[in-house]
């Protein structure tokens, strides 16, 4: 599955298996929220980074402005139009995932809603800078992404073994 360019919903099994309480989880009652923009990891193409989206753009715009005032920039939140409304893309809450945990693409009236290519580029650029800071030891991400990354690599190895045996795991 090519999970790039749209907004996606993630299977509950991912959150159960990973067990990280800092992750933004799916809402209950059969609703799929939040949804996530995904992009490929630069080091391992099997791994995606899932960036949660929030419709509370005004709330996050204030947080973003405070960070800009303090640090001169903010790469952990991107505000952009999605589905005709401003959304906050919460890079600070992103985490690694495999495409087998993607449940489905987010749709409006049965039609997939893509992110504009310029917005995609802006999110990926900010996320790349944030990952670079994280890898240099700065605490800029909420989840234990190093532990989750290792879990995803192990899961991918397991999938590769079972794929050769024609069995699905996710």
C-alpha positions, 0 to 999 in steps of 0.5 A: 500500500502506498500511504502517501499524500492523503490522510489516514486512520490507524488500526487500534491494534497498533496502539495496543501493541505499541503501548505508549500512553503518550500517543494520540489514540483513536477515539472510541464509539466507532469514530476514527480520530485523529487522522494522520498524514504519513511519509516515508522514513529516510533511513528505512523505506518500510517505516512511515512517520504518522503525523496526527492532525487536529481540527483545533488549528486556532489552539495550536496556532497560539502554541506555535506562535509562543514557540516562534517568539521563544525560539525564532521558529517552530518546526513541531506544528504546521498549520495548513488547509485540509478538506477546506478547513485549517488543521494543525499537523502535530509533528511533536506527536508523530511516531513511526509505523508500518503500512500494515497498521493503516486501516483506511484513507480518510474520505469525505462523502466517499472521496479520499481527501489529499493534502496539497503537495506544498503542504505535504512538502512543508510538513515533511521538511519540518518533520525532517528538521525535528527528527534531526534534532531528536537524533541529536538528543533534543527532546522535541517528540512526545512519544518514545519514538526510538522504542517504537522504531525498533518495534516497527523494524522487528515487526517488519522482519517478522512480516518478511519471514511470514510473507515468504511463508504466505501468511499475514501478521498485521 
